Amino acid sequence: MLNRVRKLSLRNKIFLATVGVVLLISGVIALLARGILVNSLSRELELRGLAIAQSIAERGGGYILDKDQAGLVALLFDAAQLGERKALVAYIFLTDNEGKLLAHTFIRPFPKELLDTVTPADSQELVTRPGSFEGSEAVDISVPIQEGIYTLGRVHVGLRQSHIDSLVGKLRLTFLGFISLVIVIIFLIALGLSGYVVDPLSKLTKAAESISRGRLDQPLDLGGPSWDASECPAYNDNDLPCWHLDELGRNRKRQPRTCNPCKFYRERSGDEVVQLADAFANMVWSIKLYRHRLRESEERYRPLFDANPDPFLVLDVSSMRFLDANPRASELYGYSKREFAGMTLSDIEPEGSSAGVQRFLTEGGAGDHVLYTKVGHITRGGYGIFVNIHATMAHYRGKEVVIFSATDVTGLVEKDAQLIQASKMKTLGEMSAGMAHELNQPLNAIKLGSDFLKLAAQNGIDISPERFKQVADEISAQVDRAAGIITHLREFGRKSDLIADEVDINIPIQGVFTIIGKQLALENIHVDLELRENLPKVLAHSNRLEQVFFNLVVNARDAIQSSSSGGGEIVIRSFMEDGLVAVSVSDTGCGIPPDDLLKIFEPFFTTKRTGEGMGLGLAISYGIVKDYGGDIQVGSEVGEGTTFKLLFHPATV
């Protein structure tokens, strides 16, 4: 049953519900009114009969005492025939105290059966009860005839039951007719109301179905004036804002500048149905305008995306799959646009990459724009390249995506590597005297040991086994020391890999003084290393960091030698600062003038004399530190010395 009701149309539901409620209420009212009106009418007729009987009882006593039979009969006929009583009153008769009939209104023989129901003559009660005579139903009303304290008899007034039923029937018919008229009126009102409500909803439903199929351009019959999109200036000009869509936000009261009144946003006066139709029409217009703008925007920016000289890729954040790629991306990575659709980020960016899109997915948020430099990517065939990544979070076709460009900087990175390598070769050349001294010391020790053994053999000197072992151990140790220096020089001179690794920051610092520590001592420069143990490792390359510290120490040495004192101190400290791994390189040299502090990291800026430096050391050091996500700061006082502080993020937090 409920399923059948649910399947009914809204029009039928409204109509049937309204008619049902009206019928129910009418039925209840009819039942209540019927009982009240019928009982009231029956009681009214009985009271009328009782009044007739009492009137006769008051006036008939005298006729009984006078034994005026004729007057008594006249009294009864007058009472029975007065006005409309003749239709109601069936009979009137009087009896004495002995139940003997005194007078009646019958013009034919008196029905004997009426005396069978006569109330005892001495009864003082007013009695109303049903009766019958000559086959007719009647309501017999009996009233005593009093004369002072004596009872002379009783008067009986019979009311025709058929007349009472006729009046009740007319009353019922009239009432039912009225109820029926009310039902018919309500029926017509319900029919019109359901049509008034349902017809606009049916139009809205058809319009919604049409819109869901993308048919926004077909005319909508929702009432009101028709639309012509060409009349809206904002529809044909995306640069012109629509004050309804673009300028008036929620809770903002701002007077529109143009298009007032708007031809499309309607607010007709009317009930909720009219307002609903207008709201729906406005919604359709908004969708149409936004869709038109979106299509024009795509037509405007799609060529920019496809023709951009930088490779552009769109990555779905949830699935990590590529949604779009421009032709330049296909050229760089060697995959077609269709092949990109089946690939994930890990196909071009190695898993666990410390920078690039993977890092942006972890650290970035909506609206962020970041730049990652020299990120390692993989092209078709497994060839590695370096790219600068410009990434941003955005929404694309209903999904949260990362849109990033990947500018190929492989050639630039290789040139940087060559420049760093050249800088290292230059450093090795400058440190050649110191390195020669470092190597000369173990060689001298080896020479002395070998000469001692040769002299002992030539002169037949008997050497104890313990003494012989001591000399041999020292020669071996010096050989190891010389080999270590040479190995370190070879490692330092080797072209370093571009892929960062976890490095203990103290190791490249100690490597510098393996090569030039003795030379600094000969130049009356004291070196103080305050290296904290167990520092977190940093993502870098030890060989490149050693080049950075070489440049800083050499600059510190030159600054000390430029001062008038002729000697000085270099202090290198490694420590933690605000969660970062820090290294400071301080000297007691001549210091840097404030005007030069802003230029010292510029390539080819130098204060040295011609031939003593090209001004690339600090620029290269700055680039290396920045490549590893670090920072380099400098503080200096002229005549007091200079301190460089390097900051690196720990490899793992």
Disulfide bonds with the S-S distance in Angstrom:
none
